[in-house]
Amino acid sequence: MAMLQAQASSMLLQGAAALAVLEAQGCLLTRSLLATSSSSSTSGSLHSGIQRSSAAAVRAYHGSSHTDMPHGTTVLCIHKDGQVVLMADGQITAGSKVVKPNARKLRRLATEPVPSLGGFAGSTADGLTLFERLEQRLQEHPGQLRRAAVELAKVWRQDRILRHLEATMIVVDATTCLEVSGRGELLEPADGVHAIGSGSRFAIAAARALMTVPGLQPLDIAQRAMRIAAEKCVYTNSNFIWECIGQDGQLQSGGSSGSGSSQGGTGTQQQQQQ
């Protein structure tokens, strides 16, 4: 019994030291460790309290929900001079492993009466499921992307199954850019630049700086910003796929890869107009 008490005291001291370190870093750590250890007489109960407190510390450090964590990819939208460019990288990762380098994360949601595009970050299956749901809303409200996105956000938040989907969407048409999340949030940028995914902060910062450079077309801005994001974010590669809504409302698509130079700034481009 004396040995168990000594072990319990040692573990209590270690737990208290860890608690002090986490609190100093600004983590909102519960004090269940102290409450558990004071009422425990065995090392097993104390160990259980330490595990629960450690889990609480991790949740407090990373956010209250897994949806607070950025999804591993980058999707960037640029509105400029009556044109819209939506660009995404092609990397799919599972943990620390690259599963696929050339995935397509963009989709044409509608071509008539108003062309609209979408991109997703997160689980591929979840993203495709949400695309299908949004397309259904667009069929109910043709040409009204904003209304369709609002309806999807409401259902996404309230539906018991949909709200567990691990994906975030960005949807655009000639005049609108919206981010839709499973928490019922519908965000619209004020300056024509927006991005989602783990590399979004780098892409947005670079794109906003490039928007002030004279003579740069939206596609040029998107490619240069995405290249910077790919250099900084390990979950983003340089295999870019893009969709564009031109000033005349026509849709264009293409892709680029590598770090060479060509029209728009990266690698070899392929372009098609429909």
ChimeraX commands (.cxc) that place a marker at each C-alpha (Angstrom):
marker #1 position 0.00,0.00,0.00 radius 0.5
marker #1 position 2.84,2.36,0.83 radius 0.5
marker #1 position 4.40,1.64,-2.58 radius 0.5
marker #1 position 1.10,2.38,-4.35 radius 0.5
marker #1 position 0.73,5.63,-2.46 radius 0.5
marker #1 position 4.29,6.61,-3.39 radius 0.5
marker #1 position 3.57,5.86,-7.06 radius 0.5
marker #1 position 0.33,7.80,-6.88 radius 0.5
marker #1 position 2.09,10.78,-5.34 radius 0.5
marker #1 position 4.78,10.69,-8.03 radius 0.5
marker #1 position 2.19,10.58,-10.80 radius 0.5
marker #1 position 0.25,13.39,-9.14 radius 0.5
marker #1 position 3.35,15.58,-9.13 radius 0.5
marker #1 position 4.01,14.80,-12.79 radius 0.5
marker #1 position 0.40,15.56,-13.68 radius 0.5
marker #1 position 0.48,18.83,-11.75 radius 0.5
marker #1 position 3.66,19.87,-13.58 radius 0.5
marker #1 position 2.08,19.07,-16.96 radius 0.5
marker #1 position -1.01,21.00,-15.93 radius 0.5
marker #1 position 1.08,24.08,-15.11 radius 0.5
marker #1 position 2.88,23.93,-18.46 radius 0.5
marker #1 position -0.37,23.65,-20.44 radius 0.5
marker #1 position -2.00,26.47,-18.51 radius 0.5
marker #1 position 1.04,28.66,-19.16 radius 0.5
marker #1 position 0.58,28.03,-22.90 radius 0.5
marker #1 position -2.99,29.33,-22.72 radius 0.5
marker #1 position -4.80,25.99,-22.88 radius 0.5
marker #1 position -8.18,25.80,-21.17 radius 0.5
marker #1 position -7.41,22.65,-19.19 radius 0.5
marker #1 position -9.97,21.34,-16.74 radius 0.5
marker #1 position -8.95,20.57,-13.21 radius 0.5
marker #1 position -10.44,17.11,-13.18 radius 0.5
marker #1 position -6.95,15.69,-12.53 radius 0.5
marker #1 position -6.78,17.26,-9.08 radius 0.5
marker #1 position -10.36,16.28,-8.21 radius 0.5
marker #1 position -9.77,12.71,-9.36 radius 0.5
marker #1 position -6.41,12.31,-7.63 radius 0.5
marker #1 position -7.64,13.67,-4.29 radius 0.5
marker #1 position -10.42,11.06,-4.10 radius 0.5
marker #1 position -8.33,8.18,-5.47 radius 0.5
marker #1 position -6.42,5.75,-3.36 radius 0.5
marker #1 position -5.05,3.65,-6.21 radius 0.5
marker #1 position -2.78,4.42,-9.11 radius 0.5
marker #1 position -5.37,3.06,-11.54 radius 0.5
marker #1 position -7.91,5.78,-10.72 radius 0.5
marker #1 position -5.21,8.43,-10.87 radius 0.5
marker #1 position -4.05,7.19,-14.27 radius 0.5
marker #1 position -7.62,7.38,-15.55 radius 0.5
marker #1 position -7.89,10.99,-14.34 radius 0.5
marker #1 position -4.64,11.89,-16.11 radius 0.5
marker #1 position -5.91,10.38,-19.36 radius 0.5
marker #1 position -9.17,12.34,-19.21 radius 0.5
marker #1 position -7.34,15.58,-18.44 radius 0.5
marker #1 position -4.86,14.99,-21.26 radius 0.5
marker #1 position -7.74,14.49,-23.70 radius 0.5
marker #1 position -9.34,17.72,-22.48 radius 0.5
marker #1 position -6.04,19.55,-22.99 radius 0.5
marker #1 position -5.76,18.31,-26.58 radius 0.5
marker #1 position -9.32,19.38,-27.36 radius 0.5
marker #1 position -8.72,22.79,-25.81 radius 0.5
marker #1 position -5.51,23.30,-27.75 radius 0.5
marker #1 position -6.87,22.24,-31.15 radius 0.5
marker #1 position -10.38,23.62,-30.81 radius 0.5
marker #1 position -13.68,22.39,-29.46 radius 0.5
marker #1 position -14.52,20.36,-32.56 radius 0.5
marker #1 position -12.76,18.55,-35.39 radius 0.5
marker #1 position -14.49,20.94,-37.80 radius 0.5
marker #1 position -12.29,23.75,-36.44 radius 0.5
marker #1 position -9.25,22.11,-38.01 radius 0.5
marker #1 position -8.40,23.14,-41.59 radius 0.5
marker #1 position -8.83,20.47,-44.23 radius 0.5
marker #1 position -5.75,19.39,-46.14 radius 0.5
marker #1 position -5.90,21.11,-49.53 radius 0.5
marker #1 position -6.16,24.59,-51.02 radius 0.5
marker #1 position -9.00,25.98,-53.15 radius 0.5
marker #1 position -8.73,29.63,-54.22 radius 0.5
marker #1 position -11.27,31.97,-55.80 radius 0.5
marker #1 position -10.43,35.23,-57.61 radius 0.5
marker #1 position -13.03,37.77,-58.79 radius 0.5
marker #1 position -11.51,40.53,-60.94 radius 0.5
marker #1 position -12.41,42.53,-64.05 radius 0.5
marker #1 position -15.64,40.65,-64.61 radius 0.5
marker #1 position -13.89,37.26,-64.57 radius 0.5
marker #1 position -13.97,34.49,-61.98 radius 0.5
marker #1 position -11.24,31.90,-61.49 radius 0.5
marker #1 position -11.56,28.94,-59.16 radius 0.5
marker #1 position -8.35,26.94,-58.69 radius 0.5
marker #1 position -7.43,23.92,-56.57 radius 0.5
marker #1 position -4.42,21.69,-56.08 radius 0.5
marker #1 position -4.61,17.96,-56.75 radius 0.5
marker #1 position -3.14,16.38,-53.62 radius 0.5
marker #1 position -5.10,13.96,-51.47 radius 0.5
marker #1 position -3.52,12.89,-48.19 radius 0.5
marker #1 position -4.36,10.32,-45.55 radius 0.5
marker #1 position -2.49,11.35,-42.43 radius 0.5
marker #1 position 1.13,11.78,-43.46 radius 0.5
marker #1 position 0.75,9.77,-46.69 radius 0.5
marker #1 position 0.06,11.23,-50.14 radius 0.5
marker #1 position -2.68,9.07,-51.67 radius 0.5
marker #1 position -3.15,10.87,-54.98 radius 0.5
marker #1 position -1.36,13.84,-56.56 radius 0.5
marker #1 position -3.84,14.79,-59.32 radius 0.5
marker #1 position -7.34,14.63,-57.86 radius 0.5
marker #1 position -10.05,16.95,-59.18 radius 0.5
marker #1 position -11.64,19.01,-56.42 radius 0.5
marker #1 position -13.61,21.39,-58.63 radius 0.5
marker #1 position -16.97,20.87,-60.28 radius 0.5
marker #1 position -19.30,22.72,-62.61 radius 0.5
marker #1 position -22.53,22.99,-60.68 radius 0.5
marker #1 position -24.63,24.59,-63.41 radius 0.5
marker #1 position -24.19,26.01,-66.90 radius 0.5
marker #1 position -27.63,27.58,-67.38 radius 0.5
marker #1 position -29.17,30.04,-66.78 radius 0.5
marker #1 position -26.15,31.24,-64.77 radius 0.5
marker #1 position -22.83,29.33,-64.82 radius 0.5
marker #1 position -21.67,28.34,-61.33 radius 0.5
marker #1 position -18.68,26.45,-59.99 radius 0.5
marker #1 position -17.78,24.69,-56.76 radius 0.5
marker #1 position -14.72,23.38,-54.95 radius 0.5
marker #1 position -14.29,21.45,-51.72 radius 0.5
marker #1 position -11.73,20.76,-49.03 radius 0.5
marker #1 position -11.92,17.66,-46.87 radius 0.5
marker #1 position -13.15,14.14,-47.48 radius 0.5
marker #1 position -13.65,13.39,-51.17 radius 0.5
marker #1 position -16.80,11.33,-50.65 radius 0.5
marker #1 position -18.27,13.99,-48.36 radius 0.5
marker #1 position -17.43,16.74,-50.83 radius 0.5
marker #1 position -19.12,14.93,-53.71 radius 0.5
marker #1 position -22.18,14.29,-51.54 radius 0.5
marker #1 position -22.46,18.00,-50.80 radius 0.5
marker #1 position -22.04,18.86,-54.48 radius 0.5
marker #1 position -25.00,16.64,-55.28 radius 0.5
marker #1 position -27.10,18.27,-52.57 radius 0.5
marker #1 position -26.23,21.75,-53.83 radius 0.5
marker #1 position -27.05,20.80,-57.42 radius 0.5
marker #1 position -30.47,19.69,-56.21 radius 0.5
marker #1 position -30.97,23.08,-54.57 radius 0.5
marker #1 position -29.91,24.84,-57.77 radius 0.5
marker #1 position -32.49,22.85,-59.71 radius 0.5
marker #1 position -35.12,24.09,-57.27 radius 0.5
marker #1 position -33.82,27.69,-57.52 radius 0.5
marker #1 position -32.26,28.07,-61.00 radius 0.5
marker #1 position -29.72,30.85,-61.27 radius 0.5
marker #1 position -29.94,31.69,-57.54 radius 0.5
marker #1 position -26.66,30.43,-56.14 radius 0.5
marker #1 position -26.91,32.44,-52.94 radius 0.5
marker #1 position -30.37,31.09,-52.10 radius 0.5
marker #1 position -29.32,27.54,-52.96 radius 0.5
marker #1 position -26.25,27.84,-50.72 radius 0.5
marker #1 position -28.35,29.20,-47.83 radius 0.5
marker #1 position -30.78,26.30,-48.15 radius 0.5
marker #1 position -27.91,23.80,-48.22 radius 0.5
marker #1 position -26.30,25.39,-45.14 radius 0.5
marker #1 position -29.55,25.13,-43.19 radius 0.5
marker #1 position -30.04,21.47,-44.10 radius 0.5
marker #1 position -26.36,20.71,-43.53 radius 0.5
marker #1 position -26.53,22.07,-39.99 radius 0.5
marker #1 position -29.83,20.45,-39.04 radius 0.5
marker #1 position -29.58,17.06,-40.72 radius 0.5
marker #1 position -28.31,14.39,-38.34 radius 0.5
marker #1 position -26.23,12.72,-41.05 radius 0.5
marker #1 position -25.07,15.69,-43.10 radius 0.5
marker #1 position -23.69,17.60,-40.13 radius 0.5
marker #1 position -21.07,14.87,-39.63 radius 0.5
marker #1 position -19.67,15.28,-43.16 radius 0.5
marker #1 position -16.06,16.45,-43.00 radius 0.5
marker #1 position -15.89,18.94,-45.85 radius 0.5
marker #1 position -16.05,22.65,-46.58 radius 0.5
marker #1 position -17.32,24.10,-49.85 radius 0.5
marker #1 position -16.59,27.23,-51.85 radius 0.5
marker #1 position -19.16,28.06,-54.56 radius 0.5
marker #1 position -19.02,30.88,-57.11 radius 0.5
marker #1 position -20.81,32.42,-60.05 radius 0.5
marker #1 position -20.15,35.61,-62.02 radius 0.5
marker #1 position -21.07,37.87,-59.09 radius 0.5
marker #1 position -20.98,35.73,-55.93 radius 0.5
marker #1 position -18.38,33.82,-53.93 radius 0.5
marker #1 position -19.52,31.91,-50.85 radius 0.5
marker #1 position -17.97,29.54,-48.34 radius 0.5
marker #1 position -20.38,26.99,-46.87 radius 0.5
marker #1 position -19.48,25.01,-43.75 radius 0.5
marker #1 position -21.25,22.32,-41.75 radius 0.5
marker #1 position -21.64,24.65,-38.77 radius 0.5
marker #1 position -24.24,26.61,-40.70 radius 0.5
marker #1 position -21.81,29.38,-41.63 radius 0.5
marker #1 position -22.15,31.18,-44.95 radius 0.5
marker #1 position -19.20,33.52,-45.56 radius 0.5
marker #1 position -18.76,35.98,-48.41 radius 0.5
marker #1 position -15.48,37.86,-48.99 radius 0.5
marker #1 position -15.56,41.62,-49.41 radius 0.5
marker #1 position -12.68,41.96,-51.86 radius 0.5
marker #1 position -13.20,39.19,-54.43 radius 0.5
marker #1 position -10.55,36.89,-52.92 radius 0.5
marker #1 position -11.31,33.82,-50.85 radius 0.5
marker #1 position -9.86,30.37,-50.18 radius 0.5
marker #1 position -10.51,27.26,-48.12 radius 0.5
marker #1 position -8.31,24.44,-46.88 radius 0.5
marker #1 position -5.04,24.13,-45.03 radius 0.5
marker #1 position -3.16,26.44,-47.42 radius 0.5
marker #1 position -5.92,29.05,-47.57 radius 0.5
marker #1 position -4.15,31.64,-45.41 radius 0.5
marker #1 position -1.07,31.64,-47.64 radius 0.5
marker #1 position -3.15,31.74,-50.84 radius 0.5
marker #1 position -5.36,34.61,-49.64 radius 0.5
marker #1 position -2.44,36.71,-48.44 radius 0.5
marker #1 position -0.53,36.26,-51.70 radius 0.5
marker #1 position -3.60,36.85,-53.89 radius 0.5
marker #1 position -4.55,40.06,-52.08 radius 0.5
marker #1 position -1.06,41.42,-52.59 radius 0.5
marker #1 position -1.10,40.48,-56.28 radius 0.5
marker #1 position -4.53,42.07,-56.86 radius 0.5
marker #1 position -2.86,45.49,-56.71 radius 0.5
marker #1 position -0.26,44.64,-59.39 radius 0.5
marker #1 position -1.22,46.33,-62.69 radius 0.5
marker #1 position -1.76,44.09,-65.70 radius 0.5
marker #1 position -2.19,40.79,-63.86 radius 0.5
marker #1 position -5.16,38.77,-65.02 radius 0.5
marker #1 position -7.23,36.71,-62.53 radius 0.5
marker #1 position -5.69,33.46,-63.79 radius 0.5
marker #1 position -2.18,34.85,-63.33 radius 0.5
marker #1 position -3.00,35.94,-59.79 radius 0.5
marker #1 position -4.53,32.57,-58.91 radius 0.5
marker #1 position -1.58,30.58,-60.20 radius 0.5
marker #1 position 1.07,32.70,-58.49 radius 0.5
marker #1 position -0.82,32.67,-55.20 radius 0.5
marker #1 position -1.40,28.93,-55.38 radius 0.5
marker #1 position 2.28,28.34,-56.10 radius 0.5
marker #1 position 3.15,30.24,-52.92 radius 0.5
marker #1 position 0.60,28.19,-50.96 radius 0.5
marker #1 position 2.07,24.96,-52.37 radius 0.5
marker #1 position 5.53,26.02,-51.19 radius 0.5
marker #1 position 4.32,26.70,-47.65 radius 0.5
marker #1 position 1.64,24.04,-47.06 radius 0.5
marker #1 position 2.70,20.39,-47.00 radius 0.5
marker #1 position -0.84,19.29,-47.86 radius 0.5
marker #1 position -0.90,21.30,-51.11 radius 0.5
marker #1 position 0.98,20.39,-54.29 radius 0.5
marker #1 position 1.61,22.16,-57.61 radius 0.5
marker #1 position -0.81,20.16,-59.76 radius 0.5
marker #1 position -3.38,22.91,-60.23 radius 0.5
marker #1 position -6.76,22.55,-61.89 radius 0.5
marker #1 position -8.81,25.64,-62.64 radius 0.5
marker #1 position -12.22,26.65,-63.88 radius 0.5
marker #1 position -12.98,30.13,-65.20 radius 0.5
marker #1 position -16.13,32.12,-65.92 radius 0.5
marker #1 position -15.25,34.74,-68.53 radius 0.5
marker #1 position -16.69,38.20,-69.03 radius 0.5
marker #1 position -19.01,36.77,-71.66 radius 0.5
marker #1 position -20.26,34.07,-69.27 radius 0.5
marker #1 position -18.40,31.30,-71.09 radius 0.5
marker #1 position -16.75,28.52,-69.08 radius 0.5
marker #1 position -13.11,27.61,-69.49 radius 0.5
marker #1 position -11.03,24.99,-67.73 radius 0.5
marker #1 position -7.46,23.84,-67.62 radius 0.5
marker #1 position -4.57,22.73,-65.49 radius 0.5
marker #1 position -0.95,23.43,-64.76 radius 0.5
marker #1 position 1.84,21.61,-62.99 radius 0.5
marker #1 position 5.45,22.03,-62.06 radius 0.5
marker #1 position 7.33,25.24,-61.32 radius 0.5
marker #1 position 8.28,26.39,-64.81 radius 0.5
marker #1 position 6.94,29.52,-66.47 radius 0.5
marker #1 position 4.24,29.91,-69.08 radius 0.5
marker #1 position 1.02,31.82,-69.42 radius 0.5
marker #1 position -0.16,32.41,-65.87 radius 0.5
marker #1 position 3.15,31.43,-64.37 radius 0.5
marker #1 position 3.37,27.66,-63.87 radius 0.5
marker #1 position 4.26,24.64,-65.92 radius 0.5
marker #1 position 2.33,23.35,-68.88 radius 0.5
marker #1 position -1.20,24.55,-69.36 radius 0.5
marker #1 position -4.11,22.93,-71.06 radius 0.5
marker #1 position -7.17,25.00,-71.85 radius 0.5
marker #1 position -10.54,24.26,-73.32 radius 0.5
marker #1 position -13.56,26.44,-73.92 radius 0.5
marker #1 position -17.11,25.20,-73.96 radius 0.5
marker link #1:1,2 radius 0.2
marker link #1:2,3 radius 0.2
marker link #1:3,4 radius 0.2
marker link #1:4,5 radius 0.2
marker link #1:5,6 radius 0.2
marker link #1:6,7 radius 0.2
marker link #1:7,8 radius 0.2
marker link #1:8,9 radius 0.2
marker link #1:9,10 radius 0.2
marker link #1:10,11 radius 0.2
marker link #1:11,12 radius 0.2
marker link #1:12,13 radius 0.2
marker link #1:13,14 radius 0.2
marker link #1:14,15 radius 0.2
marker link #1:15,16 radius 0.2
marker link #1:16,17 radius 0.2
marker link #1:17,18 radius 0.2
marker link #1:18,19 radius 0.2
marker link #1:19,20 radius 0.2
marker link #1:20,21 radius 0.2
marker link #1:21,22 radius 0.2
marker link #1:22,23 radius 0.2
marker link #1:23,24 radius 0.2
marker link #1:24,25 radius 0.2
marker link #1:25,26 radius 0.2
marker link #1:26,27 radius 0.2
marker link #1:27,28 radius 0.2
marker link #1:28,29 radius 0.2
marker link #1:29,30 radius 0.2
marker link #1:30,31 radius 0.2
marker link #1:31,32 radius 0.2
marker link #1:32,33 radius 0.2
marker link #1:33,34 radius 0.2
marker link #1:34,35 radius 0.2
marker link #1:35,36 radius 0.2
marker link #1:36,37 radius 0.2
marker link #1:37,38 radius 0.2
marker link #1:38,39 radius 0.2
marker link #1:39,40 radius 0.2
marker link #1:40,41 radius 0.2
marker link #1:41,42 radius 0.2
marker link #1:42,43 radius 0.2
marker link #1:43,44 radius 0.2
marker link #1:44,45 radius 0.2
marker link #1:45,46 radius 0.2
marker link #1:46,47 radius 0.2
marker link #1:47,48 radius 0.2
marker link #1:48,49 radius 0.2
marker link #1:49,50 radius 0.2
marker link #1:50,51 radius 0.2
marker link #1:51,52 radius 0.2
marker link #1:52,53 radius 0.2
marker link #1:53,54 radius 0.2
marker link #1:54,55 radius 0.2
marker link #1:55,56 radius 0.2
marker link #1:56,57 radius 0.2
marker link #1:57,58 radius 0.2
marker link #1:58,59 radius 0.2
marker link #1:59,60 radius 0.2
marker link #1:60,61 radius 0.2
marker link #1:61,62 radius 0.2
marker link #1:62,63 radius 0.2
marker link #1:63,64 radius 0.2
marker link #1:64,65 radius 0.2
marker link #1:65,66 radius 0.2
marker link #1:66,67 radius 0.2
marker link #1:67,68 radius 0.2
marker link #1:68,69 radius 0.2
marker link #1:69,70 radius 0.2
marker link #1:70,71 radius 0.2
marker link #1:71,72 radius 0.2
marker link #1:72,73 radius 0.2
marker link #1:73,74 radius 0.2
marker link #1:74,75 radius 0.2
marker link #1:75,76 radius 0.2
marker link #1:76,77 radius 0.2
marker link #1:77,78 radius 0.2
marker link #1:78,79 radius 0.2
marker link #1:79,80 radius 0.2
marker link #1:80,81 radius 0.2
marker link #1:81,82 radius 0.2
marker link #1:82,83 radius 0.2
marker link #1:83,84 radius 0.2
marker link #1:84,85 radius 0.2
marker link #1:85,86 radius 0.2
marker link #1:86,87 radius 0.2
marker link #1:87,88 radius 0.2
marker link #1:88,89 radius 0.2
marker link #1:89,90 radius 0.2
marker link #1:90,91 radius 0.2
marker link #1:91,92 radius 0.2
marker link #1:92,93 radius 0.2
marker link #1:93,94 radius 0.2
marker link #1:94,95 radius 0.2
marker link #1:95,96 radius 0.2
marker link #1:96,97 radius 0.2
marker link #1:97,98 radius 0.2
marker link #1:98,99 radius 0.2
marker link #1:99,100 radius 0.2
marker link #1:100,101 radius 0.2
marker link #1:101,102 radius 0.2
marker link #1:102,103 radius 0.2
marker link #1:103,104 radius 0.2
marker link #1:104,105 radius 0.2
marker link #1:105,106 radius 0.2
marker link #1:106,107 radius 0.2
marker link #1:107,108 radius 0.2
marker link #1:108,109 radius 0.2
marker link #1:109,110 radius 0.2
marker link #1:110,111 radius 0.2
marker link #1:111,112 radius 0.2
marker link #1:112,113 radius 0.2
marker link #1:113,114 radius 0.2
marker link #1:114,115 radius 0.2
marker link #1:115,116 radius 0.2
marker link #1:116,117 radius 0.2
marker link #1:117,118 radius 0.2
marker link #1:118,119 radius 0.2
marker link #1:119,120 radius 0.2
marker link #1:120,121 radius 0.2
marker link #1:121,122 radius 0.2
marker link #1:122,123 radius 0.2
marker link #1:123,124 radius 0.2
marker link #1:124,125 radius 0.2
marker link #1:125,126 radius 0.2
marker link #1:126,127 radius 0.2
marker link #1:127,128 radius 0.2
marker link #1:128,129 radius 0.2
marker link #1:129,130 radius 0.2
marker link #1:130,131 radius 0.2
marker link #1:131,132 radius 0.2
marker link #1:132,133 radius 0.2
marker link #1:133,134 radius 0.2
marker link #1:134,135 radius 0.2
marker link #1:135,136 radius 0.2
marker link #1:136,137 radius 0.2
marker link #1:137,138 radius 0.2
marker link #1:138,139 radius 0.2
marker link #1:139,140 radius 0.2
marker link #1:140,141 radius 0.2
marker link #1:141,142 radius 0.2
marker link #1:142,143 radius 0.2
marker link #1:143,144 radius 0.2
marker link #1:144,145 radius 0.2
marker link #1:145,146 radius 0.2
marker link #1:146,147 radius 0.2
marker link #1:147,148 radius 0.2
marker link #1:148,149 radius 0.2
marker link #1:149,150 radius 0.2
marker link #1:150,151 radius 0.2
marker link #1:151,152 radius 0.2
marker link #1:152,153 radius 0.2
marker link #1:153,154 radius 0.2
marker link #1:154,155 radius 0.2
marker link #1:155,156 radius 0.2
marker link #1:156,157 radius 0.2
marker link #1:157,158 radius 0.2
marker link #1:158,159 radius 0.2
marker link #1:159,160 radius 0.2
marker link #1:160,161 radius 0.2
marker link #1:161,162 radius 0.2
marker link #1:162,163 radius 0.2
marker link #1:163,164 radius 0.2
marker link #1:164,165 radius 0.2
marker link #1:165,166 radius 0.2
marker link #1:166,167 radius 0.2
marker link #1:167,168 radius 0.2
marker link #1:168,169 radius 0.2
marker link #1:169,170 radius 0.2
marker link #1:170,171 radius 0.2
marker link #1:171,172 radius 0.2
marker link #1:172,173 radius 0.2
marker link #1:173,174 radius 0.2
marker link #1:174,175 radius 0.2
marker link #1:175,176 radius 0.2
marker link #1:176,177 radius 0.2
marker link #1:177,178 radius 0.2
marker link #1:178,179 radius 0.2
marker link #1:179,180 radius 0.2
marker link #1:180,181 radius 0.2
marker link #1:181,182 radius 0.2
marker link #1:182,183 radius 0.2
marker link #1:183,184 radius 0.2
marker link #1:184,185 radius 0.2
marker link #1:185,186 radius 0.2
marker link #1:186,187 radius 0.2
marker link #1:187,188 radius 0.2
marker link #1:188,189 radius 0.2
marker link #1:189,190 radius 0.2
marker link #1:190,191 radius 0.2
marker link #1:191,192 radius 0.2
marker link #1:192,193 radius 0.2
marker link #1:193,194 radius 0.2
marker link #1:194,195 radius 0.2
marker link #1:195,196 radius 0.2
marker link #1:196,197 radius 0.2
marker link #1:197,198 radius 0.2
marker link #1:198,199 radius 0.2
marker link #1:199,200 radius 0.2
marker link #1:200,201 radius 0.2
marker link #1:201,202 radius 0.2
marker link #1:202,203 radius 0.2
marker link #1:203,204 radius 0.2
marker link #1:204,205 radius 0.2
marker link #1:205,206 radius 0.2
marker link #1:206,207 radius 0.2
marker link #1:207,208 radius 0.2
marker link #1:208,209 radius 0.2
marker link #1:209,210 radius 0.2
marker link #1:210,211 radius 0.2
marker link #1:211,212 radius 0.2
marker link #1:212,213 radius 0.2
marker link #1:213,214 radius 0.2
marker link #1:214,215 radius 0.2
marker link #1:215,216 radius 0.2
marker link #1:216,217 radius 0.2
marker link #1:217,218 radius 0.2
marker link #1:218,219 radius 0.2
marker link #1:219,220 radius 0.2
marker link #1:220,221 radius 0.2
marker link #1:221,222 radius 0.2
marker link #1:222,223 radius 0.2
marker link #1:223,224 radius 0.2
marker link #1:224,225 radius 0.2
marker link #1:225,226 radius 0.2
marker link #1:226,227 radius 0.2
marker link #1:227,228 radius 0.2
marker link #1:228,229 radius 0.2
marker link #1:229,230 radius 0.2
marker link #1:230,231 radius 0.2
marker link #1:231,232 radius 0.2
marker link #1:232,233 radius 0.2
marker link #1:233,234 radius 0.2
marker link #1:234,235 radius 0.2
marker link #1:235,236 radius 0.2
marker link #1:236,237 radius 0.2
marker link #1:237,238 radius 0.2
marker link #1:238,239 radius 0.2
marker link #1:239,240 radius 0.2
marker link #1:240,241 radius 0.2
marker link #1:241,242 radius 0.2
marker link #1:242,243 radius 0.2
marker link #1:243,244 radius 0.2
marker link #1:244,245 radius 0.2
marker link #1:245,246 radius 0.2
marker link #1:246,247 radius 0.2
marker link #1:247,248 radius 0.2
marker link #1:248,249 radius 0.2
marker link #1:249,250 radius 0.2
marker link #1:250,251 radius 0.2
marker link #1:251,252 radius 0.2
marker link #1:252,253 radius 0.2
marker link #1:253,254 radius 0.2
marker link #1:254,255 radius 0.2
marker link #1:255,256 radius 0.2
marker link #1:256,257 radius 0.2
marker link #1:257,258 radius 0.2
marker link #1:258,259 radius 0.2
marker link #1:259,260 radius 0.2
marker link #1:260,261 radius 0.2
marker link #1:261,262 radius 0.2
marker link #1:262,263 radius 0.2
marker link #1:263,264 radius 0.2
marker link #1:264,265 radius 0.2
marker link #1:265,266 radius 0.2
marker link #1:266,267 radius 0.2
marker link #1:267,268 radius 0.2
marker link #1:268,269 radius 0.2
marker link #1:269,270 radius 0.2
marker link #1:270,271 radius 0.2
marker link #1:271,272 radius 0.2
marker link #1:272,273 radius 0.2
marker link #1:273,274 radius 0.2
view
